[in-house]
Amino acid sequence: MPPEMHLSLARAVLDQKEPALADLQNMARLPDEQVFQLLAGADLIRTARFGNRIHLCTICNGKSGKCSEDCKFCAQSGFHHTGAETYPLLAKDRLQQGALELEDGPVNRYSIVTSGKGLPKKEIEAVARAFAGMKNSRLSFCASLGIIEEEEFKVLLNAGVTRYHHNLETAKSFFETICTTHTFDQRVETIKAAKRAGLSVCSGGIFGMGESDDQILEMALELKALDVDAVPINFLSPIPGTPMEKRSCLTPLRCLKIIALFRYVLPEKEIIICGGRESNLGLLHPLIFYAGASGIMTGNYLTIGGSRLENDLDMLRQLGLSPREKPASDCL
C-alpha cells in the first residue's frame, strides 16, 4: 500500500467506514522500518477523537505474588522463581493511600490490582469498602481482581468503581502458548460479565512474547468485537526466572507499529500505553502519541518501576500535549 493510502484510510475511518480486512493485514505485515507511513493517519485519528489531551492513570498493587496461574511472562506466578515481592491484600488505608496522594493532581483514574486467578468474595468486599470510602474523590476508579462473578461486579459498581480491567493478554490462537491454567474464553466471559453488570471495561494485552503480525491484528479485532472502552498496551519486559526471561521480539519501531495498528482498528477507543513503554521504545518513546496513543499509565507498574509522574508531565509539555480533565461522563 503506498504511503498516501494509509492517510486516505485514516480519513475513511474518521468517516466511520470500516477498513477492509486486507488493508489491515497489509498494515500489520508492514516492515517495521516503514512504520512512519502509518503515523500521520494514526495521529489524525487520535487528534480528531481526543484532541491534544492525554488520559493519565495509575495503579496500586493491592495483593502481590503467589498467583495460581502459569502465565509465562508474569513475575507474580507461583510457577516461577522471580524473587518478586509477595504480600496479602493490603489494609483499607493502604489501598486508599495512592488515590489520596493523587487527589489534587492531573491523574484521571486510579486502579487497585490484585494477583491470582480471582479474588475471594471476602477480599472483593474489602476492596469495595476501600473504594466506597473514596466516593467523594475527583478520581475515577477501576478494579482488576481477576475472574470474578457477575454479582461481585455489582458490589464493585455500588462501591463507586466505574471500570473493570481484565486483559485478553494475547490473541486466542496464541493464548495456550503463554497460559494453560485458564482459557481465553474464560477471559472473554469475564469481560462480558463486567459489561452486563454495568461497568465499562479496560482490556488489552502484552506484546513481544512471540506472537505474529497476524495475531496482533487478531487480538485487536477481538477487542473491537467485544466493544471494550479502553485498551492498555504493554510491551514485554523479560523477567528473570520466567520462561520468557530471554525473549526479545520487540524493537521501538515494532512497538510504534502495534500502537498505530490498534488506533486504525479502534478509532473511538482509549489506547493506553502501559508497562514496558520506556524500556522498549527508548528514544522513540515520545512518538507513542503520534502513533495513536491517547493515554499512558504513569508511576510504577505491578513489580517493575515506571516513569515518575513529573517526568511524564514534562514529556507532555514538551510535545505540546496536556493531561485530560476528568470527563463529565465517566466513559473514558
Secondary structure, 3 states (H helix, E strand, C coil): CCHHHHHHHHHHHHCCCCCCHHHHHHHHCCCHHHCHHHHHHHHHHHHHHHCCEEEEEEEEEEEECCECCCCCCCCCECCCCCCCCCECCCCHHHHHHHHHHHCCCCCCEEEEEECCCECCHHHHHHHHHHHHCCCCCCCEEEEECECCCHHHHHHHHHCCCCEEECCCECCHHHHHHHCCCCCHHHHHHHHHHHHHCCCEEECCEEECCCCCHHHHHHHHHHHHHHCCCEEEEEECCCCCCCCCCCCCCCCHHHHHHHHHHHHHHCCCCEEEECCCHHHHHHHHHHHHCCCCCCEEECCCCCCCCCCCHHHHHHHHHHCCCEECCCCCCCCC
